[in-house]
Amino acid sequence: MKYIVVLGDGMADEPIAALGNKTPLEYAKTPNMARLAREGACGMLKTIPDGYEAGSDIANMAILGYAPEQYYTGRGPLEALSMGVNLATDDVAYRCNLVTIENDTMADFSSGHISSAEGKELFAVLQPVIPDVMVQAGVSYRNLLVVHGGSGATSTPPHDIVGQGIAPYLPKGGDAELLLRCMEMSKRVFGNHPVNKARAAAGKRPATQIWPWSGGKKPAFPSFELKYGKKGGIISAVDLLNGIARCAGMDVITVPGATGYLDTDYHAKARYALEAIKHLDFVYLHIEAPDEAGHLGSIEEKVKAIEKVDEVVGMLMDGFNGVIAVLPDHPTPIRAKTHTRDPVPFVVRGKGTDSTSAFSEKAAREGKFGMKKATEFLEFLFT
């Protein structure tokens, strides 16, 4: 048997008055997910263990069966591995956003979804003035900062504090002084940089500084193939997911046109998944767009992203006869514009049927699979 999991990042939500008190998942036109529910069965999944923040890193590790309590060290090192950065045992790697700060307030956690090329130019001028650390440009606003011989620090994910003053959320801990110095230097060198001048002239938000967060040391996962006896691969445009894949010894499948944003090539992702499953036993197809729409607080974009995910599900159902599962990793409610800890719905075709005829938060609560822990999800799927 072969398996495909479609992960709609942040797809779950809350009822919204503007949608007639339906969630985006209930409101969106999703005939293929409904068909999956009719041909399969539903349940709910607790993806965030008690005591952990509702991050995509925690949730996706748990869904893949890697207990965060045992293996999680931080988001930064996972993204470093995806970028091909070989961390020393005493390196601390931080996720490093390019952000827009206005009047000491977090105006935009992504600097208007700055392009990868623009980010690379900014980091090229930043590195020489902060020689005590290493910075590396990644995809769009998602970048990396490594402290050699670091001792760690805590700071708040920037997407959690949009519209709030930044003072209470600045880095604290052993590396804090160094990180704050790097942040201050980034403000100086980014201020009059041609990239930011051009963005301002085009009516776009500038990248005013860096924001390092979720640092940690290199993790050690058991191999996916040894754990499950199956060869697996991940399709994602997000360094975090690809870092998890590298840690687990899974194939990283690169899809041209996959952006990690609303404009990603959904159909290309489906085509590559169908091709990859020919030589793999398991494909984890991650789609970031619903989460990005949630962070933007855009009902329209979230509904549109969910409907695009549904098109992916339809292509997979038409081209693949194995087990298919669809689920979010966590909710990203329009109201909150950030992640929440609530359990998420899942639907599976190939593990029996129940009476559900739609896929949504409400429908899945009535599914025959009940509530499950995320770390047990793949064992359940594979048996």
N, C-alpha and C positions, 0 to 999 in steps of 0.2 A: 504493500500500500504506500501511496505517496500523499504528501500533505502540503497545502498552501494556506498560510495565515495572512489575511489582509488586515493591517493595523492602521486604522484611521486616527491619527494622532489628535487627541483632544476632541474627538467627535461627539462625545456625550455632553449634555448640557442640562439646563433647567427649563421648566415651562416659561414662555415669554408672552406677555400680554399682546404684543404686536402680532404674534402668530396665533392668536386665538387660544392662548394658554397651552399651546403645544410646544414641545422642544423642537429645535431645528431638525433633529433626526426624525421626529414624527411628522413635521411639516413638509420636509423635502420629498420630492418624487423619487422613490427608491423601489421601483418594481423588481429589480433583481435581488435586493436584500429581502424583500417580501417573499419572493419565490424561494430564496434560500431558507427562510423561516418555515414555509409550507412544506418544503422537502426535507427539512431537518428539525432541529430543536434548539431551544434557547436556555440561557441561564445568566447568572450574574457573577462577576469576578471582583474580588478584593485585590487590587493591584498595589496598594501602598501599605506596607507593614506599619504597625503602630510605632510611633516615635520617629518616623521618617517624613521628610517633606515630600509633597506631591510632585515630584519631578519625573520627566520622561526617562531619565537615566534609571532611577529606582524602579519605575513601573515596567520598562521594557526588559531590564535584567530579570525581574521577578517573573514576567510572562515566559521568558525563555528558560526559566527553571533555576536561575542563579540567585540564591537567597541574598538579598542586600545585606542582611545581618552578618553574613559570612564573607561576602566578596566585595562589597562596595567600599571604595576608598575616596571617591569624588568623581565629578564629571570631567574635570580637566584631563586626568590621565587617560581616560577612554578616548577623548578627542585627540590627544597627542598621538596615541597609537594609530588612529585612523589617518593622521597626517604623515605617518612614517617617522615620527620623532622617537628615537631610541632613548628612553628615560633611564638615567642611572638610579641606583637603589635609593639615593638620598635626594633625588630631584622631587620637587613638588610642582605639579602642573596645574595651572588654573585656566578655566574657560575665561576668555577675555573679550567682552563685547565692545564694539564701538557704539557709543551712546551719545545722545544729545541732552545736555544739562542746560537748563535755562533758569536763571535766578535761583540757583542751588536746588532746583527741582528736577526730577527725572522726567523730561519731556518725551523722550522716545528711547526705548531700550535697543533699537536697531538702527538709529540714525537714518530713519526713512528708508530702511532696507537698502542700505548702501551697497553698491556693487562690489564684487570680489576684486576687480581691478583697482577700484578706488581705494579699498582697504589695503591692498598691497602697497600702493604708493605711500599711504600714510605710515604704515609700519616700517617702510624703508627709511624714512627720516627719523622715526622714533628710536629704532634700535641703537644707533650710534650714541644717543644721549642717555641711554639707560644700560650701560655695559654690564652691570651686575646681574642682569636677567637676560633671558632669551625670549624674544617675541616672534611669532610666526603667523602670517596671514592665513586665513582659512576661507570659508565660503561666506560671502556677504559680511554680516556683522559678527559672525561666529569665528573667533580667533583664539590664539593660545599665548600664554605667558608662563615661562618655566623659571622657577627659583632653584638654583643649584645649592644643595645643602640646606634646603628650606625646612622650616619647622611648622608650617601651616598657618592658616588664618581663616576666619569666618567673615563672610560678607553676604548680603542678601542678593538673590537673583534680581537683575534689573527689571525684568518683566513683572515682578511682584510689587514694584513700588512706583509705577508710572503715575504721574500727577502728585507725587509726594516729595517732601523735602528729603534730601539724601543724607543729611548729617547723622541721623541715628543708625544708618545702614552701611556706613563705611567700614572697611576692613578692621578687624580686631584680632589680636593674637600675635604669635611669634613673628610672622612675616609682615605684619601690618605696616610698620614704619617704612619698610622698603616698598611695599605696594603703593602706599600713599604718595611716596616720592615719585614713583613711576607715573601715577595718575596725574600728579601736578606737572611733570615734564611733558606729558602728552597734551595737556591743555596749552602749554606754551608753543609747542612745535606744530600743533594742528591749527592754531588760531588763524594764521594768515596763509595757510597752505593753499596752493592752487586748486586742489581737489575741493576744498570747502568753499573757496571763492566761487568756483564754477557751480557748485550745488546751490549756493545762496542765490546766484544770478538766475538759476533755473527754477527758483521757488521751492527747492528741496531743503530738507533739514541737514545741517552740517554735522559731522562727527566731531563733537567738541572735546572728547577725551575717551580714554579706555576705562573699563570697569571689570576688574578681575574678580572671579567668584568660583566657588565649588572646587577648591584645590585638593589634590591628593597625590599619593604615590602610586607607582605602577602596580596594578592588581594582578592576581594570578588566578585564572579560571581553569577548571578542568575542561578538557576538550569536549565540544558538543558531540562529536562522533563517538567518543568513549563513553560519554554520559548516557546517550540514547541509542547507540548502535546505528545511527543514521547520519548520512552526509547532508549538511545543511548549508544554506546560503541566505544572505540578506541583501535586499534591494532597498536602498535609501540614499537620498541626497544630503543627509545630515551626518556630520562627522561622528556625532555621539553613537549612532546606531552602527556605523561602520567600525568604530572602535570596539564596541561590544563584540561584533563579528570577529575581528582580529584576535581579541582576547580568547574567544571560544574556538578559534581555529576553523571558523566557517568561511565560506567563499564570500567575498565582497564583489557584488555584481554591479558594475557601473552602467548607467543608462544615459545615453546622450539626450539632452533636453530635460533631464530631471534637475530641478532647481532648489528644492526644499522650500518652495514658496507657492503662492496661489497660481502662478503661471507655469507650473510644472507640466511636463508631458505625461499625462495620466495613461494614455493609450500605449505609449512606448513602455511604460513600466509593466503594464499587463503583458505586452508581447514578450518582453525579456523574461518575465516570470514563467510564461508558458514554455519558452525555450530552455530556461535553466532547469525546470523540473524534469526535463528529459534525462538529465544526467545526475540530478540530485534527488534525495528522498524528501527534502523539506525546504520550502522557500518561505521566507518571512518578508512580506512586501509592505514596507512602511511608507505612508503618505502623510506628509507634514502639514498640508494645506489647511485642514480644518482647525488645527491648533493655532496657526498663524491668524486665521480669521477671528478666532476667539480672543486672542490677545489684542487684536485691533478693535474688538467690540462691534464687529460688523455682522449683523444678522444676515444681510444679503449675501455677503461673501461666504459665510459659513454654510448657508443652505446650498449655495452653488457648489462649494467644495464637496459637500456630502453627496450631491447628485453626481459629481464627477467620480467620486469613489464608487458609487453604485454602477457607473458605466464600466469601471474596472472589474467589479464583481461579475457583471454580465459577461464580459469577455472571458473571464476565467471559467465560469460555469459552462460556457459553450465549448471551451477548448480543453477541459480537464475533467477527468472522471473520478479523481481521487477525493480525499477529504478536504473540504474547504471550510475555514472558519473566518469570521469577521468580528472585529471588536475594536474599541478605542483602548488606549493605555491609561487614560484618566479623563475626567471632564475638564474642559476649558470653557466655563460658562461666559456667555456674553456679558452678563451682569458684573462678574468679577474681573474679567479680562486677564485672568491667571488660572492656574491649575487648582483643582480641589481634590479632596481625598475620597470622594464618594465612590462606591463600587460602580463598575461599568457593565453594560450588557454585552453578551456574546451570543453568536449563533453559529451552529455547526451543521453542515450537511455531510452525512456519512456515519453518524453515531446514533441513528434512530430518529424517531419523529415524536412530536407532541402536538398540542392543539394550537400553537401560535401560528399566526398568519401574517405577521408584520414584524419588523425588527426595530425596536425602540427601547428606551429605558423602561417604560411602563410594561410593554409586552414581554420583555425578557424576565421580569419579576415573576411572571406566571409560568415560565418555562420549566420543563421537567428536571433540568440539571441543577436547579436551586442555586445556592451561593457556594462558590469555590474560592480557594486561595490561589493566587496567580502562580506561585511556585509549583503548584501541582497541575497546572493547566496542560502542559505538553505531555506529561505522563498519562493524564486522562485522555488526551487526544490520540496518543499512540497505542493505547491498549483497548 
